[in-house]
Amino acid sequence: MRISREEFNQAIGAALRALRVERGFSQAVVAEGINAIPEADRRERSTRAVAAYAALSIILRNEQGLTQEDLAKRSQVPLEFVRDLEAGKDPNPDFYFLYCLSVGFDLSFTEFARRAEELSDIPDDVRSGNEANEVED
């Protein structure tokens, strides 16, 4: 079941608030923690996350036998979003559209995000080694 952008934003906000409160952090402490992360590290994490969502979209689309057009229709997102995400042309994808992709893949957003996070945690040297193996096969 797909929810509206407003409902999605409210749910994300509530989940983040609940997590912050559960861990006993104020908004100021969270902001300080985020600001303490060097800008280069934040950019790298963001780049890895976007690349992981792009890779996951391609993997799931291939597993489900979908074209980019099929996925865009099922997810009710612009075709350009799917194309740009998968081509690595969107450095800051719309989080609501990522949620919509999860619906298009018939996954909860939590599962979709978890799988993308797993992909983003694969070290570059392992990824490079796997790509080299694929070329040799």
N, CA, C and O of each residue as an XYZ file, in Angstrom:
548
protein
N       0.837     -1.186      0.000
C       0.000      0.000      0.000
C       0.879      1.246      0.000
O       1.765      1.397      0.841
N       0.627      2.105     -0.925
C       1.383      3.345     -1.057
C       0.719      4.443     -0.246
O      -0.506      4.566     -0.233
N       1.538      5.239      0.432
C       1.026      6.384      1.188
C       1.434      7.664      0.473
O       2.288      7.642     -0.413
N       0.832      8.759      0.853
C       1.136     10.040      0.219
C       2.496     10.559      0.693
O       3.041     10.089      1.692
N       3.023     11.523     -0.033
C       4.294     12.151      0.344
C       4.184     12.752      1.747
O       5.105     12.613      2.553
N       3.085     13.406      2.038
C       2.900     14.017      3.355
C       2.897     12.953      4.454
O       3.542     13.128      5.488
N       2.176     11.855      4.236
C       2.146     10.767      5.213
C       3.536     10.148      5.383
O       3.937      9.806      6.496
N       4.263     10.007      4.278
C       5.615      9.465      4.331
C       6.514     10.368      5.171
O       7.221      9.896      6.061
N       6.482     11.662      4.884
C       7.319     12.604      5.632
C       6.966     12.603      7.118
O       7.854     12.677      7.967
N       5.693     12.521      7.428
C       5.277     12.461      8.829
C       5.766     11.184      9.501
O       6.210     11.211     10.649
N       5.684     10.076      8.791
C       6.130      8.796      9.351
C       7.639      8.790      9.578
O       8.109      8.302     10.605
N       8.392      9.323      8.636
C       9.854      9.395      8.792
C      10.196     10.306      9.966
O      11.042      9.967     10.794
N       9.547     11.449     10.037
C       9.789     12.373     11.152
C       9.483     11.735     12.495
O      10.254     11.881     13.444
N       8.374     11.037     12.582
C       7.985     10.377     13.833
C       8.983      9.284     14.201
O       9.342      9.142     15.370
N       9.430      8.517     13.219
C      10.394      7.442     13.489
C      11.725      8.017     13.971
O      12.329      7.487     14.904
N      12.177      9.086     13.344
C      13.434      9.709     13.761
C      13.320     10.320     15.160
O      14.239     10.209     15.971
N      12.182     10.965     15.434
C      11.949     11.515     16.776
C      11.943     10.415     17.825
O      12.566     10.547     18.878
N      11.236      9.330     17.533
C      11.151      8.218     18.483
C      12.535      7.623     18.747
O      12.866      7.316     19.892
N      13.327      7.462     17.723
C      14.671      6.918     17.879
C      15.543      7.857     18.706
O      16.287      7.418     19.583
N      15.442      9.160     18.418
C      16.216     10.152     19.163
C      15.839     10.133     20.640
O      16.714     10.137     21.506
N      14.536     10.112     20.930
C      14.047     10.098     22.313
C      14.439      8.790     23.003
O      14.880      8.799     24.153
N      14.278      7.672     22.300
C      14.629      6.363     22.861
C      16.088      6.322     23.308
O      16.427      5.710     24.321
N      16.939      6.982     22.536
C      18.372      6.980     22.858
C      18.771      8.144     23.762
O      19.937      8.283     24.132
N      17.790      8.978     24.114
C      18.040     10.057     25.059
C      18.820     11.237     24.506
O      19.538     11.910     25.245
N      18.682     11.494     23.208
C      19.401     12.603     22.586
C      18.472     13.789     22.351
O      17.308     13.623     21.987
N      19.003     14.972     22.562
C      18.264     16.182     22.197
C      18.521     16.461     20.720
O      19.424     15.882     20.116
N      17.720     17.353     20.147
C      17.950     17.727     18.752
C      19.320     18.371     18.596
O      19.997     18.162     17.589
N      19.728     19.152     19.588
C      21.026     19.822     19.526
C      22.174     18.809     19.525
O      23.148     18.975     18.790
N      22.061     17.771     20.339
C      23.109     16.746     20.392
C      23.200     16.010     19.055
O      24.297     15.730     18.571
N      22.057     15.701     18.466
C      22.056     15.031     17.159
C      22.706     15.939     16.117
O      23.530     15.486     15.322
N      22.336     17.215     16.119
C      22.915     18.165     15.160
C      24.425     18.268     15.352
O      25.173     18.304     14.375
N      24.877     18.314     16.604
C      26.316     18.378     16.880
C      27.018     17.126     16.352
O      28.104     17.209     15.777
N      26.393     15.978     16.551
C      26.972     14.730     16.062
C      27.098     14.715     14.553
O      28.119     14.291     14.012
N      26.068     15.173     13.878
C      26.105     15.230     12.412
C      27.171     16.213     11.952
O      27.938     15.923     11.034
N      27.218     17.376     12.593
C      28.199     18.395     12.200
C      29.634     17.975     12.518
O      30.575     18.501     11.923
N      29.812     17.036     13.446
C      31.152     16.566     13.793
C      31.723     15.631     12.726
O      32.931     15.402     12.681
N      30.866     15.100     11.881
C      31.329     14.223     10.791
C      31.927     15.113      9.704
O      31.250     16.015      9.211
N      33.165     14.879      9.329
C      33.781     15.710      8.289
C      32.950     15.696      7.007
O      32.358     14.679      6.645
N      32.916     16.821      6.340
C      32.126     16.976      5.112
C      32.486     15.908      4.076
O      31.603     15.369      3.409
N      33.759     15.606      3.943
C      34.180     14.590      2.964
C      33.578     13.230      3.306
O      33.163     12.492      2.413
N      33.530     12.899      4.584
C      32.932     11.622      5.001
C      31.437     11.605      4.731
O      30.895     10.589      4.295
N      30.763     12.731      4.988
C      29.315     12.805      4.712
C      29.057     12.637      3.223
O      28.126     11.935      2.830
N      29.874     13.276      2.389
C      29.705     13.152      0.935
C      29.928     11.712      0.489
O      29.179     11.190     -0.337
N      30.970     11.066      1.043
C      31.254      9.679      0.658
C      30.104      8.765      1.072
O      29.678      7.912      0.293
N      29.601      8.938      2.289
C      28.469      8.120      2.746
C      27.258      8.331      1.853
O      26.566      7.378      1.496
N      27.009      9.573      1.497
C      25.867      9.885      0.633
C      26.048      9.250     -0.743
O      25.110      8.675     -1.296
N      27.245      9.356     -1.283
C      27.528      8.770     -2.595
C      27.356      7.265     -2.561
O      26.774      6.685     -3.477
N      27.861      6.621     -1.504
C      27.717      5.167     -1.364
C      26.239      4.776     -1.254
O      25.805      3.793     -1.855
N      25.476      5.549     -0.485
C      24.054      5.242     -0.312
C      23.310      5.348     -1.638
O      22.518      4.470     -1.979
N      23.560      6.417     -2.384
C      22.891      6.603     -3.676
C      23.284      5.483     -4.631
O      22.432      4.935     -5.330
N      24.571      5.141     -4.664
C      25.029      4.050     -5.532
C      24.376      2.731     -5.138
O      24.044      1.915     -5.999
N      24.194      2.525     -3.843
C      23.560      1.283     -3.372
C      22.105      1.216     -3.801
O      21.640      0.162     -4.234
N      21.373      2.329     -3.689
C      19.976      2.334     -4.143
C      19.908      2.096     -5.652
O      19.019      1.390     -6.129
N      20.840      2.680     -6.400
C      20.863      2.478     -7.851
C      21.121      1.009     -8.174
O      20.419      0.411     -8.991
N      22.131      0.434     -7.527
C      22.464     -0.972     -7.774
C      21.312     -1.881     -7.367
O      20.978     -2.824     -8.086
N      20.707     -1.602     -6.221
C      19.594     -2.424     -5.754
C      18.417     -2.347     -6.720
O      17.760     -3.355     -6.980
N      18.150     -1.173     -7.245
C      17.064     -1.033     -8.212
C      17.323     -1.901     -9.440
O      16.420     -2.580     -9.929
N      18.548     -1.875     -9.928
C      18.895     -2.684    -11.102
C      18.786     -4.174    -10.776
O      18.229     -4.942    -11.560
N      19.311     -4.577     -9.633
C      19.273     -5.984     -9.220
C      17.825     -6.469     -9.114
O      17.464     -7.498     -9.685
N      17.010     -5.725     -8.383
C      15.614     -6.139     -8.174
C      14.822     -6.114     -9.475
O      13.988     -6.985     -9.723
N      15.091     -5.112    -10.301
C      14.389     -5.024    -11.582
C      14.707     -6.240    -12.434
O      13.818     -6.831    -13.047
N      15.986     -6.611    -12.468
C      16.383     -7.785    -13.248
C      15.795     -9.064    -12.656
O      15.323     -9.929    -13.394
N      15.821     -9.187    -11.327
C      15.248    -10.372    -10.682
C      13.753    -10.510    -10.987
O      13.243    -11.619    -11.144
N      13.066     -9.382    -11.069
C      11.613     -9.413    -11.288
C      11.247     -9.303    -12.763
O      10.066     -9.287    -13.111
N      12.254     -9.226    -13.632
C      12.000     -9.171    -15.068
C      11.305     -7.901    -15.516
O      10.478     -7.924    -16.427
N      11.640     -6.798    -14.877
C      10.992     -5.520    -15.191
C      11.901     -4.634    -16.032
O      13.123     -4.661    -15.881
N      11.300     -3.858    -16.909
C      12.019     -2.793    -17.590
C      11.959     -1.556    -16.709
O      11.215     -1.518    -15.729
N      12.740     -0.551    -17.056
C      12.655      0.706    -16.311
C      11.249      1.296    -16.424
O      10.726      1.864    -15.466
N      10.656      1.157    -17.588
C       9.298      1.663    -17.803
C       8.298      0.933    -16.905
O       7.427      1.553    -16.296
N       8.440     -0.405    -16.834
C       7.556     -1.194    -15.965
C       7.673     -0.732    -14.514
O       6.670     -0.537    -13.828
N       8.910     -0.562    -14.063
C       9.133     -0.160    -12.677
C       8.544      1.218    -12.404
O       7.910      1.430    -11.370
N       8.749      2.146    -13.318
C       8.208      3.499    -13.135
C       6.686      3.458    -13.024
O       6.106      4.137    -12.176
N       6.043      2.672    -13.871
C       4.583      2.557    -13.817
C       4.112      1.914    -12.522
O       3.191      2.413    -11.876
N       4.745      0.801    -12.142
C       4.358      0.109    -10.904
C       4.573      0.989     -9.674
O       3.801      0.941     -8.716
N       5.637      1.795     -9.720
C       5.997      2.627     -8.571
C       5.315      3.993     -8.595
O       5.314      4.712     -7.596
N       4.746      4.337     -9.721
C       4.118      5.636     -9.925
C       5.105      6.781     -9.704
O       4.820      7.755     -9.007
N       6.280      6.625    -10.327
C       7.302      7.672    -10.314
C       7.640      8.012    -11.759
O       7.371      7.217    -12.660
N       8.224      9.176    -11.988
C       8.616      9.512    -13.359
C       9.686      8.544    -13.877
O      10.596      8.159    -13.143
N       9.566      8.165    -15.128
C      10.539      7.295    -15.766
C      11.941      7.905    -15.654
O      12.922      7.186    -15.466
N      12.029      9.220    -15.770
C      13.325      9.909    -15.676
C      13.982      9.663    -14.322
O      15.207      9.583    -14.231
N      13.170      9.541    -13.271
C      13.731      9.266    -11.953
C      14.436      7.913    -11.957
O      15.567      7.798    -11.485
N      13.776      6.899    -12.484
C      14.358      5.551    -12.528
C      15.616      5.568    -13.394
O      16.652      5.037    -12.993
N      15.531      6.171    -14.572
C      16.683      6.212    -15.477
C      17.863      6.930    -14.838
O      18.986      6.426    -14.850
N      17.607      8.109    -14.280
C      18.685      8.894    -13.683
C      19.281      8.205    -12.460
O      20.498      8.220    -12.275
N      18.438      7.602    -11.624
C      18.936      6.892    -10.446
C      19.862      5.767    -10.867
O      20.991      5.671    -10.385
N      19.386      4.914    -11.767
C      20.156      3.743    -12.168
C      21.407      4.111    -12.965
O      22.373      3.348    -12.976
N      21.404      5.257    -13.624
C      22.579      5.702    -14.387
C      23.555      6.488    -13.519
O      24.618      6.893    -13.989
N      23.197      6.704    -12.257
C      24.073      7.460    -11.365
C      24.081      8.948    -11.633
O      25.033      9.642    -11.277
N      23.021      9.446    -12.262
C      22.945     10.865    -12.612
C      22.221     11.698    -11.559
O      22.146     12.920    -11.686
N      21.692     11.061    -10.532
C      20.932     11.774     -9.502
C      21.673     11.674     -8.177
O      21.532     10.679     -7.466
N      22.473     12.706     -7.827
C      23.276     12.636     -6.608
C      22.464     12.771     -5.319
O      22.971     12.492     -4.233
N      21.227     13.190     -5.436
C      20.381     13.400     -4.262
C      18.944     12.986     -4.583
O      18.066     13.837     -4.724
N      18.705     11.664     -4.698
C      17.370     11.219     -5.112
C      16.291     11.544     -4.080
O      16.540     11.560     -2.875
N      15.118     11.794     -4.577
C      13.950     12.082     -3.749
C      13.639     10.857     -2.890
O      13.367      9.779     -3.417
N      13.679     11.024     -1.573
C      13.461      9.901     -0.659
C      12.057      9.323     -0.809
O      11.867      8.116     -0.665
N      11.089     10.159     -1.094
C       9.723      9.656     -1.295
C       9.668      8.766     -2.534
O       8.990      7.738     -2.532
N      10.379      9.157     -3.591
C      10.406      8.324     -4.789
C      11.112      6.991     -4.509
O      10.730      5.964     -5.071
N      12.144      6.995     -3.643
C      12.772      5.726     -3.260
C      11.760      4.847     -2.541
O      11.696      3.639     -2.771
N      10.970      5.464     -1.667
C       9.893      4.724     -0.998
C       8.938      4.137     -2.046
O       8.539      2.976     -1.947
N       8.580      4.941     -3.043
C       7.670      4.466     -4.091
C       8.272      3.287     -4.852
O       7.552      2.367     -5.240
N       9.600      3.311     -5.070
C      10.243      2.167     -5.717
C      10.082      0.917     -4.862
O       9.836     -0.170     -5.386
N      10.221      1.070     -3.542
C      10.060     -0.104     -2.673
C       8.675     -0.701     -2.853
O       8.522     -1.922     -2.879
N       7.672      0.147     -2.976
C       6.305     -0.326     -3.210
C       6.227     -1.027     -4.564
O       5.592     -2.074     -4.689
N       6.869     -0.453     -5.571
C       6.889     -1.064     -6.901
C       7.556     -2.428     -6.906
O       7.204     -3.292     -7.709
N       8.512     -2.624     -6.019
C       9.189     -3.916     -5.893
C       8.481     -4.842     -4.908
O       8.928     -5.964     -4.671
N       7.387     -4.372     -4.344
C       6.615     -5.147     -3.368
C       7.446     -5.470     -2.125
O       7.401     -6.580     -1.594
N       8.211     -4.457     -1.674
C       9.008     -4.553     -0.454
C       8.590     -3.441      0.492
O       8.138     -2.381      0.059
N       8.744     -3.688      1.789
C       8.555     -2.574      2.729
C       9.730     -1.627      2.531
O      10.800     -2.038      2.083
N       9.527     -0.367      2.862
C      10.623      0.585      2.728
C      11.762      0.207      3.665
O      12.931      0.412      3.337
N      11.430     -0.343      4.825
C      12.450     -0.782      5.780
C      13.336     -1.849      5.155
O      14.560     -1.784      5.270
N      12.730     -2.828      4.496
C      13.503     -3.901      3.847
C      14.320     -3.352      2.681
O      15.476     -3.734      2.495
N      13.735     -2.474      1.913
C      14.425     -1.859      0.778
C      15.651     -1.096      1.265
O      16.737     -1.236      0.702
N      15.481     -0.293      2.306
C      16.591      0.490      2.870
C      17.657     -0.425      3.474
O      18.851     -0.162      3.331
N      17.238     -1.489      4.141
C      18.186     -2.428      4.745
C      19.057     -3.070      3.671
O      20.273     -3.184      3.828
N      18.427     -3.483      2.590
C      19.178     -4.131      1.513
C      20.137     -3.151      0.846
O      21.250     -3.523      0.473
N      19.708     -1.906      0.697
C      20.606     -0.886      0.128
C      21.774     -0.623      1.081
O      22.913     -0.465      0.643
N      21.488     -0.578      2.374
C      22.558     -0.352      3.351
C      23.577     -1.490      3.303
O      24.780     -1.249      3.395
N      23.111     -2.704      3.161
C      24.031     -3.847      3.038
C      24.943     -3.667      1.827
O      26.145     -3.924      1.902
N      24.368     -3.226      0.717
C      25.178     -3.001     -0.482
C      26.182     -1.875     -0.278
O      27.308     -1.959     -0.770
N      25.799     -0.831      0.434
C      26.700      0.309      0.623
C      27.846     -0.027      1.558
O      28.857      0.674      1.572
N      27.704     -1.091      2.340
C      28.753     -1.491      3.282
C      29.792     -2.426      2.673
O      30.766     -2.779      3.338
N      29.600     -2.830      1.419
C      30.569     -3.709      0.763
C      31.816     -2.885      0.456
O      31.727     -1.881     -0.251
N      32.990     -3.294      0.980
C      34.215     -2.530      0.726
C      34.527     -2.440     -0.764
O      34.228     -3.357     -1.529
N      35.130     -1.331     -1.162
C      35.455     -1.112     -2.569
C      36.341     -2.208     -3.144
O      36.159     -2.605     -4.295
N      37.318     -2.717     -2.348
C      38.213     -3.737     -2.881
C      37.481     -5.046     -3.164
O      37.837     -5.763     -4.100
N      36.457     -5.366     -2.363
C      35.655     -6.570     -2.620
C      34.827     -6.372     -3.875
O      34.727     -7.267     -4.715
N      34.229     -5.185     -3.996
C      33.421     -4.877     -5.162
C      34.272     -4.945     -6.426
O      33.850     -5.514     -7.432
N      35.475     -4.361     -6.376
C      36.367     -4.370     -7.538
C      36.773     -5.785     -7.899
O      36.835     -6.132     -9.079
N      37.051     -6.608     -6.893
C      37.410     -8.000     -7.143
C      36.292     -8.764     -7.802
O      36.534     -9.572     -8.698
N      35.044     -8.516     -7.362
C      33.891     -9.187     -7.967
C      33.696     -8.742     -9.410
O      33.348     -9.550    -10.270
N      33.921     -7.457     -9.676
C      33.766     -6.971    -11.048
C      34.814     -7.611    -11.939
O      34.518     -7.961    -13.082
N      36.047     -7.774    -11.436
C      37.105     -8.405    -12.212
C      36.746     -9.859    -12.521
O      36.983    -10.345    -13.627
N      36.171    -10.549    -11.526
C      35.759    -11.945    -11.725
C      34.666    -12.046    -12.780
O      34.653    -12.981    -13.581
N      33.748    -11.080    -12.779
C      32.654    -11.120    -13.752
C      33.196    -10.949    -15.177
O      32.689    -11.565    -16.114
N      34.233    -10.105    -15.334
C      34.811     -9.885    -16.658
C      35.494    -11.149    -17.132
O      35.422    -11.481    -18.315
N      36.162    -11.867    -16.225
C      36.880    -13.077    -16.599
C      35.942    -14.211    -16.984
O      36.292    -15.025    -17.839
N      34.759    -14.288    -16.378
C      33.829    -15.402    -16.624
C      33.269    -15.392    -17.996
O      32.475    -16.265    -18.344
